């Protein structure tokens, strides 16, 4: 029997962040996101 590979399709990485979505993050996740915003890897939307 031939094996079939299932391709797992996920959501794209979130690169644009809104101020309201940052309020709901855990503190360790918030720190990672803020550091990436400061490095200009992510974009902050007002």
WOURUR-V544894 format. One record per backbone hydrogen bond with DSSP energy under -0.5 kcal/mol. CO is the residue of the C=O (numbers start at 1). NH is the residue of the N-H. If there is no record, write none. Layout:
((CO & NH) (CO & NH))
This chain:
((4 & 6) (5 & 7) (6 & 8) (7 & 9) (8 & 10) (13 & 15) (15 & 17) (15 & 43) (17 & 45) (18 & 21) (18 & 22) (19 & 23) (21 & 24) (22 & 25) (26 & 30) (27 & 31) (28 & 32) (29 & 33) (30 & 34) (31 & 35) (32 & 36) (33 & 37) (34 & 38) (35 & 39) (36 & 41) (36 & 42) (37 & 40) (43 & 17) (43 & 45) (45 & 19))
